[in-house]
Amino acid sequence: MNDLYKDILTGLVFMTGVLGFISGAFILSSALFAVAAIASNVNTTRKQALIGTNA
């Protein structure tokens, strides 16, 4: 259940980045996209390591 909360938080950060991009806050939206990408990558890598398919 903990992974669900991390995925929801990553999605919210991404959606906030989209809204920031639409409103013209390009620097803020770029930072939010970077945070969402890093968080998603960390969550995916952690899930793969737990399964044992670290490819």
MMTF fields as JSON, N, C-alpha, C and O atoms, coordinates in Angstrom:
{
  "mmtfVersion": "1.0.0",
  "mmtfProducer": "UNKNOWN",
  "numBonds": 219,
  "numAtoms": 220,
  "numGroups": 55,
  "numChains": 1,
  "numModels": 1,
  "chainsPerModel": [1],
  "groupsPerChain": [55],
  "chainIdList": ["A"],
  "bondAtomList": [4, 2, 8, 6, 12, 10, 16, 14, 20, 18, 24, 22, 28, 26, 32, 30, 36, 34, 40, 38, 44, 42, 48, 46, 52, 50, 56, 54, 60, 58, 64, 62, 68, 66, 72, 70, 76, 74, 80, 78, 84, 82, 88, 86, 92, 90, 96, 94, 100, 98, 104, 102, 108, 106, 112, 110, 116, 114, 120, 118, 124, 122, 128, 126, 132, 130, 136, 134, 140, 138, 144, 142, 148, 146, 152, 150, 156, 154, 160, 158, 164, 162, 168, 166, 172, 170, 176, 174, 180, 178, 184, 182, 188, 186, 192, 190, 196, 194, 200, 198, 204, 202, 208, 206, 212, 210, 216, 214],
  "bondOrderList": [1, 1, 1, 1, 1, 1, 1, 1, 1, 1, 1, 1, 1, 1, 1, 1, 1, 1, 1, 1, 1, 1, 1, 1, 1, 1, 1, 1, 1, 1, 1, 1, 1, 1, 1, 1, 1, 1, 1, 1, 1, 1, 1, 1, 1, 1, 1, 1, 1, 1, 1, 1, 1, 1],
  "groupList": [{"groupName": "MET", "atomNameList": ["N", "CA", "C", "O"], "elementList": ["N", "C", "C", "O"], "formalChargeList": [0, 0, 0, 0], "bondAtomList": [1, 0, 2, 1, 3, 2], "bondOrderList": [1, 1, 2], "singleLetterCode": "M", "chemCompType": "L-PEPTIDE LINKING"}, {"groupName": "ASN", "atomNameList": ["N", "CA", "C", "O"], "elementList": ["N", "C", "C", "O"], "formalChargeList": [0, 0, 0, 0], "bondAtomList": [1, 0, 2, 1, 3, 2], "bondOrderList": [1, 1, 2], "singleLetterCode": "N", "chemCompType": "L-PEPTIDE LINKING"}, {"groupName": "ASP", "atomNameList": ["N", "CA", "C", "O"], "elementList": ["N", "C", "C", "O"], "formalChargeList": [0, 0, 0, 0], "bondAtomList": [1, 0, 2, 1, 3, 2], "bondOrderList": [1, 1, 2], "singleLetterCode": "D", "chemCompType": "L-PEPTIDE LINKING"}, {"groupName": "LEU", "atomNameList": ["N", "CA", "C", "O"], "elementList": ["N", "C", "C", "O"], "formalChargeList": [0, 0, 0, 0], "bondAtomList": [1, 0, 2, 1, 3, 2], "bondOrderList": [1, 1, 2], "singleLetterCode": "L", "chemCompType": "L-PEPTIDE LINKING"}, {"groupName": "TYR", "atomNameList": ["N", "CA", "C", "O"], "elementList": ["N", "C", "C", "O"], "formalChargeList": [0, 0, 0, 0], "bondAtomList": [1, 0, 2, 1, 3, 2], "bondOrderList": [1, 1, 2], "singleLetterCode": "Y", "chemCompType": "L-PEPTIDE LINKING"}, {"groupName": "LYS", "atomNameList": ["N", "CA", "C", "O"], "elementList": ["N", "C", "C", "O"], "formalChargeList": [0, 0, 0, 0], "bondAtomList": [1, 0, 2, 1, 3, 2], "bondOrderList": [1, 1, 2], "singleLetterCode": "K", "chemCompType": "L-PEPTIDE LINKING"}, {"groupName": "ILE", "atomNameList": ["N", "CA", "C", "O"], "elementList": ["N", "C", "C", "O"], "formalChargeList": [0, 0, 0, 0], "bondAtomList": [1, 0, 2, 1, 3, 2], "bondOrderList": [1, 1, 2], "singleLetterCode": "I", "chemCompType": "L-PEPTIDE LINKING"}, {"groupName": "THR", "atomNameList": ["N", "CA", "C", "O"], "elementList": ["N", "C", "C", "O"], "formalChargeList": [0, 0, 0, 0], "bondAtomList": [1, 0, 2, 1, 3, 2], "bondOrderList": [1, 1, 2], "singleLetterCode": "T", "chemCompType": "L-PEPTIDE LINKING"}, {"groupName": "GLY", "atomNameList": ["N", "CA", "C", "O"], "elementList": ["N", "C", "C", "O"], "formalChargeList": [0, 0, 0, 0], "bondAtomList": [1, 0, 2, 1, 3, 2], "bondOrderList": [1, 1, 2], "singleLetterCode": "G", "chemCompType": "PEPTIDE LINKING"}, {"groupName": "VAL", "atomNameList": ["N", "CA", "C", "O"], "elementList": ["N", "C", "C", "O"], "formalChargeList": [0, 0, 0, 0], "bondAtomList": [1, 0, 2, 1, 3, 2], "bondOrderList": [1, 1, 2], "singleLetterCode": "V", "chemCompType": "L-PEPTIDE LINKING"}, {"groupName": "PHE", "atomNameList": ["N", "CA", "C", "O"], "elementList": ["N", "C", "C", "O"], "formalChargeList": [0, 0, 0, 0], "bondAtomList": [1, 0, 2, 1, 3, 2], "bondOrderList": [1, 1, 2], "singleLetterCode": "F", "chemCompType": "L-PEPTIDE LINKING"}, {"groupName": "SER", "atomNameList": ["N", "CA", "C", "O"], "elementList": ["N", "C", "C", "O"], "formalChargeList": [0, 0, 0, 0], "bondAtomList": [1, 0, 2, 1, 3, 2], "bondOrderList": [1, 1, 2], "singleLetterCode": "S", "chemCompType": "L-PEPTIDE LINKING"}, {"groupName": "ALA", "atomNameList": ["N", "CA", "C", "O"], "elementList": ["N", "C", "C", "O"], "formalChargeList": [0, 0, 0, 0], "bondAtomList": [1, 0, 2, 1, 3, 2], "bondOrderList": [1, 1, 2], "singleLetterCode": "A", "chemCompType": "L-PEPTIDE LINKING"}, {"groupName": "ARG", "atomNameList": ["N", "CA", "C", "O"], "elementList": ["N", "C", "C", "O"], "formalChargeList": [0, 0, 0, 0], "bondAtomList": [1, 0, 2, 1, 3, 2], "bondOrderList": [1, 1, 2], "singleLetterCode": "R", "chemCompType": "L-PEPTIDE LINKING"}, {"groupName": "GLN", "atomNameList": ["N", "CA", "C", "O"], "elementList": ["N", "C", "C", "O"], "formalChargeList": [0, 0, 0, 0], "bondAtomList": [1, 0, 2, 1, 3, 2], "bondOrderList": [1, 1, 2], "singleLetterCode": "Q", "chemCompType": "L-PEPTIDE LINKING"}],
  "groupTypeList": [0, 1, 2, 3, 4, 5, 2, 6, 3, 7, 8, 3, 9, 10, 0, 7, 8, 9, 3, 8, 10, 6, 11, 8, 12, 10, 6, 3, 11, 11, 12, 3, 10, 12, 9, 12, 12, 6, 12, 11, 1, 9, 1, 7, 7, 13, 5, 14, 12, 3, 6, 8, 7, 1, 12],
  "groupIdList": [1, 2, 3, 4, 5, 6, 7, 8, 9, 10, 11, 12, 13, 14, 15, 16, 17, 18, 19, 20, 21, 22, 23, 24, 25, 26, 27, 28, 29, 30, 31, 32, 33, 34, 35, 36, 37, 38, 39, 40, 41, 42, 43, 44, 45, 46, 47, 48, 49, 50, 51, 52, 53, 54, 55],
  "secStructList": [7, 2, 2, 2, 2, 2, 2, 2, 2, 2, 2, 2, 2, 2, 2, 2, 2, 2, 2, 2, 2, 2, 2, 6, 7, 2, 2, 2, 2, 2, 2, 2, 2, 2, 2, 2, 2, 2, 2, 2, 2, 2, 2, 2, 2, 2, 2, 2, 2, 2, 2, 6, 7, 7, 7],
  "xCoordList": [0.819, 0.0, 0.861, 0.433, 2.077, 2.972, 3.377, 3.543, 3.536, 3.893, 2.782, 3.05, 1.544, 0.421, 0.521, 0.279, 0.871, 1.002, 2.149, 2.03, 3.25, 4.38, 3.99, 4.36, 3.241, 2.801, 1.821, 1.877, 0.934, -0.01, 0.732, 0.415, 1.712, 2.488, 3.268, 3.334, 3.859, 4.581, 3.632, 3.983, 2.449, 1.452, 1.005, 0.817, 0.832, 0.433, 1.519, 1.22, 2.768, 3.871, 3.918, 4.145, 3.703, 3.697, 2.549, 2.746, 1.361, 0.214, 0.409, -0.008, 1.039, 1.349, 2.331, 2.236, 3.272, 4.203, 3.492, 3.829, 2.506, 1.737, 0.972, 0.962, 0.338, -0.402, 0.536, 0.183, 1.717, 2.699, 3.175, 3.409, 3.32, 3.731, 2.656, 2.956, 1.405, 0.295, 0.193, -0.1, 0.434, 0.299, 1.511, 1.465, 2.58, 3.738, 4.882, 5.873, 4.787, 5.873, 6.839, 6.847, 7.644, 8.449, 9.572, 9.883, 10.179, 11.267, 10.718, 11.299, 9.613, 8.993, 8.516, 8.717, 7.892, 7.392, 8.54, 8.413, 9.643, 10.804, 11.339, 11.693, 11.397, 11.851, 10.891, 11.326, 9.599, 8.617, 8.679, 8.55, 8.876, 9.027, 10.264, 10.234, 11.343, 12.574, 12.355, 12.808, 11.67, 11.385, 10.512, 10.759, 9.495, 8.616, 9.383, 9.168, 10.265, 11.036, 11.99, 12.112, 12.658, 13.595, 12.844, 13.271, 11.737, 10.951, 10.41, 10.411, 9.955, 9.453, 10.559, 10.347, 11.731, 12.869, 13.312, 13.623, 13.342, 13.743, 12.733, 13.123, 11.439, 10.413, 10.488, 10.347, 10.708, 10.798, 12.018, 11.931, 13.158, 14.383, 14.239, 14.705, 13.597, 13.392, 12.474, 12.726, 11.423, 10.514, 11.221, 11.013, 12.065, 12.801, 13.799, 13.994, 14.426, 15.4, 14.707, 15.258, 13.49, 12.759, 12.331, 12.294, 12.007, 11.592, 12.798, 12.698, 13.924, 15.13, 15.454, 16.342, 14.736, 14.999, 15.613, 15.014, 16.777, 17.455, 18.129, 19.354, 17.296, 17.833, 17.962, 18.397],
  "yCoordList": [-1.198, 0.0, 1.259, 2.312, 1.144, 2.29, 2.75, 3.946, 1.79, 2.139, 2.926, 3.771, 2.656, 3.387, 4.865, 5.712, 5.182, 6.579, 7.273, 8.44, 6.564, 7.134, 7.391, 8.416, 6.46, 6.642, 7.804, 8.567, 7.944, 9.06, 10.378, 11.344, 10.435, 11.655, 12.017, 13.187, 11.015, 11.272, 11.808, 12.729, 11.242, 11.721, 13.137, 13.938, 13.45, 14.808, 15.825, 16.927, 15.464, 16.363, 16.58, 17.696, 15.504, 15.628, 16.52, 17.377, 16.327, 17.14, 18.602, 19.501, 18.848, 20.219, 20.842, 22.027, 20.037, 20.514, 20.866, 21.858, 20.059, 20.35, 21.659, 22.5, 21.831, 23.074, 24.279, 25.356, 24.102, 25.179, 25.529, 26.697, 24.508, 24.75, 25.518, 26.438, 25.133, 25.813, 27.268, 28.153, 27.505, 28.865, 29.743, 30.953, 29.161, 29.951, 29.939, 30.637, 29.18, 29.084, 27.986, 26.883, 28.305, 27.28, 26.751, 25.561, 27.606, 27.148, 26.227, 25.179, 26.613, 25.779, 24.455, 23.401, 24.502, 23.266, 22.343, 21.124, 22.898, 22.07, 21.367, 20.188, 22.079, 21.466, 20.373, 19.32, 20.616, 19.608, 18.376, 17.252, 18.578, 17.433, 16.627, 15.397, 17.304, 16.599, 15.792, 14.651, 16.37, 15.655, 14.436, 13.364, 14.587, 13.465, 12.364, 11.182, 12.734, 11.735, 10.982, 9.761, 11.695, 11.041, 10.138, 9.011, 10.616, 9.8, 8.546, 7.465, 8.689, 7.538, 6.53, 5.324, 7.019, 6.14, 5.421, 4.231, 6.124, 5.506, 4.441, 3.359, 4.733, 3.754, 2.523, 1.399, 2.722, 1.595, 0.74, -0.488, 1.379, 0.644, -0.139, -1.274, 0.465, -0.217, -1.42, -2.473, -1.285, -2.403, -3.536, -4.705, -3.204, -4.229, -4.933, -6.143, -4.205, -4.804, -5.76, -6.802, -5.398, -6.283, -7.566, -8.629, -7.463, -8.652, -9.511, -10.736, -8.875, -9.605, -9.563, -10.278, -8.725, -8.594, -7.239, -6.396, -7.026, -5.73, -5.629, -5.687, -5.475, -5.416, -4.007, -3.777],
  "zCoordList": [0.0, 0.0, 0.0, -0.473, 0.534, 0.593, -0.806, -1.044, -1.743, -3.116, -3.791, -4.646, -3.416, -3.994, -3.66, -4.52, -2.432, -2.016, -2.753, -3.127, -2.962, -3.705, -5.153, -5.725, -5.749, -7.128, -7.243, -8.208, -6.281, -6.277, -6.129, -6.823, -5.236, -5.04, -6.301, -6.677, -6.956, -8.202, -9.273, -10.011, -9.357, -10.318, -10.022, -10.938, -8.742, -8.383, -8.709, -9.169, -8.476, -8.817, -10.332, -10.801, -11.089, -12.544, -13.018, -13.879, -12.464, -12.869, -12.475, -13.205, -11.329, -10.939, -11.931, -12.248, -12.414, -13.436, -14.727, -15.374, -15.109, -16.321, -16.147, -17.047, -15.003, -14.753, -14.715, -15.196, -14.15, -14.138, -15.536, -15.847, -16.38, -17.762, -18.521, -19.281, -18.308, -18.98, -18.534, -19.337, -17.259, -16.747, -17.067, -16.845, -17.579, -17.985, -17.0, -17.215, -15.935, -14.957, -15.415, -14.868, -16.419, -17.069, -16.188, -16.236, -15.395, -14.528, -13.441, -13.159, -12.84, -11.81, -12.395, -11.791, -13.556, -14.154, -14.55, -14.443, -15.001, -15.334, -14.094, -14.146, -13.0, -11.749, -11.289, -10.821, -11.421, -11.014, -11.915, -11.432, -13.224, -14.12, -13.75, -13.782, -13.401, -13.011, -11.738, -11.644, -10.763, -9.515, -9.791, -9.24, -10.635, -10.958, -11.693, -11.425, -12.605, -13.351, -12.433, -12.53, -11.552, -10.627, -9.663, -9.411, -9.123, -8.184, -8.868, -8.279, -10.095, -10.827, -11.095, -10.975, -11.454, -11.722, -10.452, -10.491, -9.342, -8.078, -7.667, -7.229, -7.803, -7.442, -8.335, -7.853, -9.635, -10.565, -10.268, -10.27, -10.013, -9.714, -8.413, -8.314, -7.42, -6.145, -6.317, -5.73, -7.105, -7.34, -8.067, -7.74, -9.06, -9.782, -8.878, -8.999, -7.987, -7.07, -6.1, -5.746, -5.671, -4.765, -5.45, -4.831, -6.734, -7.493, -7.84, -7.906, -8.059, -8.409, -9.883, -10.348, -10.63, -12.061, -12.316, -12.985, -11.8, -11.915, -13.281, -13.392, -14.328, -15.694, -16.175, -17.303]
}
